Amino acid sequence: MSFKSGIKFILRVVEETAALKTLNITYAATPDPACTAFTFRSDEYWKCIVVQHTHGWIHMVGTCAMGSDASASVVDSQLRYGRIWFLNDNCKCIY
């Protein structure tokens, strides 16, 4: 599922399902100033929103290699650190 289709799905769930219609919920946001060149809530608008508000720094974790060969991996199958001696328990590469 793309970001655009995910946004549209959530809007449909919130605004078009009988259960949530009874709560009179609507998307009340005003158009983003960075995306005013596009029709509000159009595909082009959502693409602009995704580009404007998707940042890699928000999710501050990474990944690391797992394996039995310490020269080619960071942790083993028991999540024990191999040859990287300076890696500490606060490392967000293992989750």
Residue, then its C-alpha position, 0 to 999 in steps of 0.5 A: m500500500s502506498f502512502k497515498s492509498g493509505i491516506k485515502f483508506i483512512l479517510r474512507v474509514v473515518e468519513e464513510t463507514a456507518a459506525l464513524k459517520t454517527l460520530n460526525i468525524t471529518y478531515a478538518a485540516t486546512p490545505d498545507p501552504a507547501c501544497t497549495a498548487f494542487t487541488f485539496r485532497s487530490d492525488e497530487y495534493w497527497k503526493c505533495i503532502v507525503v513529500q513534504h512531511t516524510h522524513g528519514w530522521i523521524h524513525m531513528v533506528g537502523t538494521c544490522a546483520m545477524g549471523s554466525d560469522a562474526s566477521a560478517s555480522v553484528v549479532d548472532s541468533q541470540l542477539r549477542y554482539g560479535r566483534i564490534w566491541f563498542l556497540n552498547d545496549n542502547c544501539k537501536c539497530i536491534y529491535 
